[in-house]
Amino acid sequence: MNREFIEAIEEIERDKGINKDILFEAIEAALISAYKRNFDSDKNVRVHMERETGDVRVYHQKQVVEEVENPKEQISLEEARKISPGYEVDDLVEEEVTPKNFGRIAAQTAKQVVIQRIREAERELIYEEYVDKQDDIINGIVQRIEQKNVIIDLGKVEAILPPQEQMDTDEYNQGDRIKAYVVEVKKTTKEPQIILSRTHPGLIKRLLELEVPEIYDGTVEIKGIAREAGYRSKVAVYSRHEEVDPVGSCVGNKGSRIQSIVDELKGENIDVITWSSDPVVFISNSLSPSKVLEVKVLDEQDQKARVVVPDHQLSLAIGKEGQNARLAAKLTNWKIDILSESQLAEKGESSVEVEDFVEESASPEEPDNHGDETKDGDEG
């Protein structure tokens, strides 16, 4: 070891943010293993590296005892006091046993430890950087596709967009720039594993927060999102100030704000509706763009309601393959029975249950609130 090595460690501390004391301790621990592997595996030793010069010394340690049972690890109190009268039972007596050719082994070992610690520190820094981006949007470039996983280059690290997190309407070509939602950041023995999503409701939530100043500053609040990624979403919004129109704020002048989000999501329709604490009003709003004549609460505890719409609006209220009704049920967390005026007149014998159009996965979900949106008036 020499002064150049110490200067290199100090430079690493400055550039990589790794405390040099941690490096020295790691080197000393590795040198103990190296000594035992190459010279004497039975001895209890301590290795010390001088912080100023880099000189390495190895010390054989023995515990002071009344009666010696293991001469390799113990020394009698009588013998210890011949070395120094100050020794007491349980103290450690040290004898330097540094091998003459230990410098070469020490230098090689120290280099390996430093390189390993630098890699670990860099992985930790990358993890800390990206774990803070969890539940946020990130930009990247499509690098390649491996077994249906899209690998996204984020600059310092690669992320994975798994098949189940990909939108059916997306196409992924090498070199394409892409925005995605960070679902999870995991520590691994190598680089951090970053899982992205294009289907998560949080993607729409964050896009709205970035696009709509009133949401960003808290004037308008997103109360819920229901999404069928790539096709249609519904977003319930609420204004904390009566003079602020929550839907208008999100849609923007001539639909400019919502259109930019629709474009990012490859044409996914986004219905922005006004949230209400009154379930009757909220259910009525949630079926937009259909007009609703009546909402009747059938069972408040089980959250069941009946909705009546004009005859010519029934297919619009239900939506293609039940999509509009299904998303309304998800958004409101109510089970909705939709009838036309004619069906109501027939006492509901031909009533259309939302559940008839809902797959198992489309049952009302937690009202939280990741969501999706569609342009007002789109039929999905």
ROZARO-898657 format. One line per 3 residues: number of its first residue (from 0); for each residue x, y, z of C-alpha. Coordinates in nm, 4 decimals. Each point is the difference from the previous one (the first is absolute). Layout:
residues N
NUM	X/Y/Z | ...
//
This chain:
residues 380
0	0.0000/0.0000/0.0000 | 0.1106/0.3571/-0.0511 | -0.1122/0.3583/0.0205
3	-0.1456/-0.0168/-0.3523 | -0.2429/-0.2674/0.1190 | -0.1134/0.2193/0.2901
6	-0.0493/0.2932/-0.2368 | -0.2057/-0.2235/-0.2289 | -0.2260/-0.0956/0.2934
9	-0.0419/0.3665/0.0924 | -0.0931/0.0785/-0.3606 | -0.2572/-0.2799/0.0042
12	-0.1466/0.1513/0.3149 | -0.0378/0.3350/-0.1755 | -0.1282/-0.1299/-0.3332
15	-0.2137/-0.2977/0.1052 | -0.1111/0.1141/0.3430 | 0.1410/-0.3114/0.1699
18	0.1392/0.0709/0.3458 | 0.3691/-0.0942/-0.0043 | -0.0254/-0.1508/0.3500
21	-0.2544/-0.2476/-0.1383 | 0.2470/-0.0887/-0.2747 | 0.2862/-0.0482/0.2465
24	-0.2144/-0.2226/0.2229 | -0.1114/-0.2065/-0.2993 | 0.3610/-0.0397/-0.1155
27	0.1149/-0.1055/0.3468 | -0.2784/-0.2593/0.0234 | 0.0951/-0.1387/-0.3417
30	0.3685/-0.0110/0.0976 | -0.0794/-0.2137/0.3049 | -0.1583/-0.2575/-0.2326
33	0.2961/0.0281/-0.2379 | 0.2492/-0.0564/0.2810 | -0.1825/-0.3034/0.1340
36	-0.0380/-0.1441/-0.3486 | 0.3672/0.0439/-0.0899 | 0.1880/-0.0315/0.3288
39	-0.1708/-0.1244/0.3159 | -0.3683/-0.0745/0.0126 | 0.0025/-0.0879/0.3702
42	0.1228/0.3250/0.1460 | -0.2271/0.2710/0.1286 | 0.1414/0.3081/-0.1725
45	-0.0638/0.3696/-0.0418 | 0.1113/0.1974/-0.3055 | 0.0631/0.3718/0.0146
48	0.0627/0.2291/-0.2948 | 0.1629/0.3321/0.0773 | -0.2340/0.2755/-0.1186
51	0.2859/0.2333/-0.0956 | 0.2549/-0.2316/-0.1599 | -0.1984/-0.3071/-0.1026
54	0.2388/-0.2288/0.1871 | -0.1616/-0.3308/0.1009 | 0.0776/-0.1884/0.3210
57	-0.1357/-0.3335/0.1235 | -0.0339/-0.0728/0.3716 | -0.0561/-0.3377/0.1631
60	-0.2455/0.0404/0.2885 | -0.0180/-0.2133/0.3150 | -0.2444/0.0355/0.2843
63	0.1364/0.0296/0.3539 | -0.1330/-0.2826/0.2203 | 0.0721/-0.1533/0.3429
66	0.0553/-0.3461/-0.1464 | 0.0940/-0.0626/-0.3632 | -0.2082/-0.2606/-0.1868
69	0.0785/0.1047/-0.3585 | 0.3563/0.1303/-0.0408 | -0.0758/0.1373/-0.3501
72	-0.2693/0.2333/0.1288 | 0.0825/0.0465/0.3676 | 0.2860/0.1177/0.2199
75	0.0308/-0.0294/0.3757 | -0.0227/0.3096/0.2180 | 0.3506/-0.0770/0.1254
78	0.1498/-0.0081/-0.3518 | -0.1951/0.3084/-0.1056 | 0.1340/0.2013/0.2930
81	0.3532/-0.0896/-0.1055 | -0.0782/0.1964/-0.3169 | -0.1741/0.2813/0.1872
84	-0.0968/0.0118/0.3675 | -0.3230/0.1819/-0.0830 | -0.1779/-0.2987/-0.1574
87	-0.3125/-0.1421/0.1660 | -0.2143/-0.3088/-0.0657 | -0.2029/0.0278/-0.3275
90	0.2412/0.2587/-0.1468 | 0.1485/-0.0705/-0.3436 | 0.3721/-0.0342/-0.0465
93	0.1203/0.0799/-0.3502 | 0.3156/-0.1149/-0.1774 | 0.0885/0.1255/-0.3457
96	0.0212/-0.2865/-0.2508 | 0.0028/0.1890/-0.3306 | 0.1480/-0.2307/-0.2693
99	0.2852/0.1423/-0.2051 | -0.1833/-0.0475/-0.3317 | -0.3401/0.1082/0.1280
102	0.0185/0.3365/-0.1794 | -0.0712/-0.1478/-0.3424 | -0.3011/-0.1953/0.1285
105	-0.1180/0.3060/0.1905 | 0.0200/0.2217/-0.3090 | -0.1925/-0.2461/-0.2168
108	-0.2643/-0.0587/0.2664 | -0.0429/0.3712/0.0678 | -0.0501/0.0708/-0.3697
111	-0.2697/-0.2666/-0.0273 | -0.1795/0.1291/0.3102 | 0.0078/0.3607/-0.1190
114	-0.1366/-0.0939/-0.3429 | -0.2765/-0.2067/0.1614 | -0.0936/0.2775/0.2416
117	-0.0075/0.2556/-0.2817 | -0.2412/-0.2198/-0.1922 | -0.2159/-0.0514/0.3081
120	-0.0017/0.3737/0.0700 | -0.0942/0.0817/-0.3583 | -0.2833/-0.2542/0.0140
123	-0.1184/0.1516/0.3268 | 0.0092/0.3520/-0.1434 | -0.1993/-0.1119/-0.3037
126	-0.2500/-0.1771/0.2259 | -0.0420/0.3085/0.2189 | -0.0502/0.2162/-0.3080
129	-0.2674/-0.2171/-0.1562 | -0.1802/-0.1144/0.3149 | -0.0923/0.3662/0.0411
132	-0.1635/-0.0169/-0.3439 | -0.2317/-0.2841/0.0984 | -0.3647/0.0936/-0.0706
135	0.1203/0.2628/-0.2439 | 0.0443/0.0328/-0.3756 | 0.3368/-0.0581/-0.1595
138	0.1311/0.0532/-0.3530 | 0.2078/-0.2585/-0.1793 | 0.1001/-0.1443/-0.3354
141	-0.1061/-0.3419/-0.1267 | 0.3211/-0.2039/-0.0058 | -0.1143/-0.3478/-0.1005
144	-0.2678/-0.2646/0.0501 | 0.0829/-0.3191/0.1895 | -0.2636/-0.2739/0.0316
147	-0.2794/0.2578/-0.0325 | 0.1619/0.2228/0.2655 | 0.0792/0.3464/-0.1320
150	0.3373/0.1172/0.1340 | 0.0086/0.3763/0.0536 | 0.3273/0.1928/0.0235
153	-0.0278/0.2624/0.2753 | 0.3569/0.1232/-0.0382 | 0.1714/-0.1404/0.3083
156	-0.1941/-0.3224/0.0112 | -0.2438/-0.2099/-0.2012 | -0.3622/-0.0565/0.0999
159	-0.2499/-0.2710/-0.0900 | -0.3453/0.0508/-0.1484 | -0.1586/-0.3468/0.0449
162	-0.2677/-0.1296/-0.2415 | -0.2802/0.0441/0.2540 | 0.0937/0.3670/0.0412
165	-0.0065/0.0737/-0.3737 | -0.2954/0.1603/-0.1770 | -0.1479/-0.1975/-0.2895
168	-0.0010/0.3191/-0.2061 | 0.3716/0.0693/0.0508 | 0.2733/-0.0924/-0.2460
171	0.3575/-0.0226/0.1239 | 0.2846/0.0639/-0.2420 | 0.3668/0.0330/0.0854
174	0.0920/0.3624/0.0545 | -0.3550/0.1160/0.0784 | -0.0348/0.2427/0.2892
177	-0.2597/-0.1061/0.2551 | -0.1635/0.1170/0.3206 | -0.0854/-0.2626/0.2594
180	-0.1089/-0.0277/0.3615 | 0.2480/-0.1370/0.2544 | -0.1828/-0.2814/0.1789
183	0.2839/-0.1430/0.2070 | 0.3729/0.0358/0.0634 | 0.1698/-0.3097/0.1448
186	0.3501/-0.0489/0.1384 | 0.1887/-0.2893/-0.1560 | 0.3531/-0.1358/0.0157
189	0.0655/0.1846/-0.3252 | -0.1745/0.3138/-0.1245 | -0.3308/0.1076/0.1548
192	-0.2971/-0.1572/-0.1773 | -0.2456/0.2662/-0.1163 | -0.3477/-0.1116/-0.1067
195	-0.1944/0.2369/-0.2254 | -0.3632/0.0127/-0.1091 | -0.2011/0.1583/-0.2786
198	-0.3290/-0.1419/0.1304 | 0.0062/0.1163/0.3620 | -0.2680/0.2581/0.0922
201	0.2770/0.1980/0.1668 | 0.1361/0.0844/-0.3446 | -0.3101/0.2023/-0.0784
204	0.0022/0.1556/0.3452 | 0.3584/0.1228/-0.0391 | -0.0586/0.1162/-0.3592
207	-0.2919/0.2107/0.1226 | 0.2052/0.1399/0.2864 | 0.2701/0.1023/-0.2460
210	-0.2421/0.1423/-0.2570 | -0.2547/0.1742/0.2252 | 0.1388/0.2719/0.2310
213	-0.3177/-0.0028/0.2082 | 0.0602/-0.3649/0.0889 | 0.3681/0.0578/0.0683
216	-0.0723/0.2858/0.2435 | -0.2856/-0.1862/0.1706 | -0.2868/0.2194/-0.1179
219	-0.1478/-0.2938/-0.1891 | 0.0178/-0.3483/0.1497 | -0.0146/-0.3347/-0.1782
222	-0.2497/-0.2080/0.1956 | 0.0105/-0.3187/-0.2012 | 0.1124/-0.1647/-0.3206
225	-0.1324/-0.3050/-0.1805 | 0.1974/-0.1188/-0.2983 | 0.0009/-0.2542/-0.2779
228	0.3414/0.0836/-0.1346 | 0.0246/0.0997/-0.3629 | -0.3759/0.0264/-0.0455
231	-0.1840/0.2128/0.2523 | 0.0327/0.1555/0.3425 | -0.2185/0.1972/0.2351
234	0.1362/0.2566/0.2431 | -0.2007/0.1579/0.2803 | 0.1200/0.3457/0.1007
237	-0.1045/0.2468/0.2668 | 0.0695/0.3695/0.0502 | 0.0781/0.1426/0.3406
240	-0.1156/0.3403/-0.1236 | -0.3492/0.0562/-0.1351 | 0.1206/0.2456/-0.2621
243	0.2311/-0.2591/-0.1561 | -0.1529/-0.2475/-0.2459 | 0.1849/-0.3296/0.0642
246	-0.0975/-0.1606/-0.3303 | 0.0782/0.3122/-0.2008 | 0.3383/0.0304/0.1691
249	0.0911/-0.3532/-0.1031 | -0.1341/0.0206/-0.3520 | 0.1568/0.3378/-0.0707
252	-0.0722/0.2547/-0.2723 | -0.1492/-0.1869/-0.2973 | 0.1035/-0.3239/0.1678
255	0.3729/0.0794/-0.0259 | 0.1002/-0.1378/0.3400 | -0.1831/-0.3281/-0.0184
258	0.0948/-0.0453/-0.3654 | 0.3697/-0.0033/0.0806 | -0.0638/-0.2862/0.2452
261	-0.2161/-0.1829/-0.2535 | 0.2830/0.0313/-0.2529 | 0.2525/-0.1365/0.2492
264	-0.2299/-0.2972/0.0615 | -0.0405/-0.0700/-0.3731 | -0.3609/0.1161/-0.0252
267	-0.1360/-0.1411/0.3257 | -0.3319/0.1754/0.0666 | -0.0201/0.1868/0.3284
270	-0.3289/0.1020/0.1620 | 0.0525/0.2692/0.2609 | -0.3017/0.0264/0.2294
273	-0.0863/0.1974/0.3104 | 0.0219/-0.1916/0.3269 | -0.2767/0.0414/0.2572
276	-0.0458/-0.1251/0.3533 | -0.3629/-0.0664/-0.0965 | -0.0014/-0.3488/-0.1550
279	-0.3023/0.0844/-0.2149 | 0.1800/0.2924/-0.1609 | 0.3292/-0.1855/-0.0248
282	-0.1565/-0.3063/-0.1664 | -0.1831/0.2233/-0.2453 | 0.3206/0.1841/-0.0880
285	0.1978/-0.3222/-0.0294 | -0.2116/-0.1259/-0.2903 | 0.1075/0.2915/-0.2190
288	-0.0355/0.0479/-0.2933 | -0.3422/-0.1600/0.0432 | -0.2875/0.2120/0.1328
291	-0.1602/-0.1338/0.3189 | -0.3672/0.0540/0.0840 | -0.0039/-0.1548/0.3452
294	0.2268/-0.1632/0.2565 | -0.1651/-0.1952/0.2796 | 0.1937/-0.1507/0.2901
297	-0.1259/-0.3564/0.0479 | 0.2302/-0.1108/0.2798 | 0.2256/0.2569/0.1634
300	0.1902/-0.2526/0.2098 | 0.0850/-0.2266/-0.2945 | 0.0300/0.3045/-0.2252
303	-0.2506/-0.1027/-0.2634 | -0.1766/0.2536/-0.2188 | -0.2384/0.0082/-0.2962
306	0.0546/0.2456/-0.2830 | -0.2594/0.0951/-0.2603 | 0.1096/0.1443/-0.3346
309	-0.1888/0.1012/-0.3151 | -0.0666/-0.2888/-0.2376 | 0.2370/0.1361/-0.2634
312	0.2763/0.0419/0.2627 | -0.0016/-0.3549/0.1349 | 0.2767/-0.1327/-0.2248
315	0.2056/0.3126/0.0682 | -0.0440/-0.0375/0.3772 | 0.1070/-0.3635/-0.0129
318	0.2761/0.0597/-0.2526 | 0.1752/-0.2377/-0.2342 | 0.0095/-0.3426/0.1649
321	-0.1227/0.1639/0.3215 | 0.3087/0.2172/0.0322 | -0.1665/0.3290/0.0994
324	-0.2147/-0.1653/0.2656 | 0.2914/-0.2084/0.1225 | 0.2263/0.3026/0.0449
327	-0.2794/0.1935/0.1724 | -0.0383/-0.2877/0.2475 | 0.3745/-0.0046/0.0630
330	0.0170/0.3746/0.0436 | -0.2959/0.0332/0.2393 | 0.0399/-0.3384/0.1719
333	-0.3747/-0.0519/-0.0469 | -0.1788/-0.2888/-0.1716 | -0.2108/0.1664/-0.2662
336	-0.3146/-0.1394/-0.1642 | -0.0656/0.1942/-0.3228 | -0.3468/0.0132/-0.1526
339	-0.1543/0.1929/-0.2837 | -0.3299/0.1853/0.0440 | -0.1805/-0.2795/-0.1848
342	0.1516/-0.2662/0.2198 | -0.1001/0.1920/0.3096 | -0.3545/0.0198/-0.1322
345	0.0048/-0.3778/-0.0323 | 0.0906/-0.0151/0.3719 | 0.3645/-0.0766/-0.0703
348	-0.0592/-0.3502/-0.1345 | 0.2610/0.0646/-0.2702 | 0.2358/0.1967/0.2217
351	0.3645/0.0031/-0.1024 | 0.2323/-0.0854/0.2851 | 0.3441/0.1574/-0.0135
354	0.1333/-0.3310/0.1308 | -0.1218/-0.1665/-0.3210 | 0.2724/0.1894/-0.1814
357	0.2718/-0.0224/0.2634 | 0.2710/-0.2593/0.0138 | 0.1223/-0.1200/0.3375
360	0.2875/0.2495/-0.0037 | -0.2376/0.2866/-0.0713 | -0.1926/-0.0149/0.3261
363	-0.0031/0.3267/0.1924 | 0.3441/0.0725/0.1299 | 0.1336/0.1993/0.2868
366	-0.1073/0.3556/-0.0432 | 0.3534/0.1271/0.0219 | 0.0940/0.1297/-0.2640
369	0.2101/-0.0556/-0.2527 | -0.2102/0.0607/-0.2988 | -0.0575/0.0627/-0.3515
372	-0.1539/0.2549/-0.2094 | -0.1789/0.0505/-0.3227 | -0.0951/0.3054/-0.1933
375	-0.3412/0.1304/0.0926 | -0.2536/-0.1257/-0.2449 | 0.2055/-0.2893/-0.1399
378	-0.1996/-0.3167/-0.0323 | 0.2850/-0.2421/0.0600
//
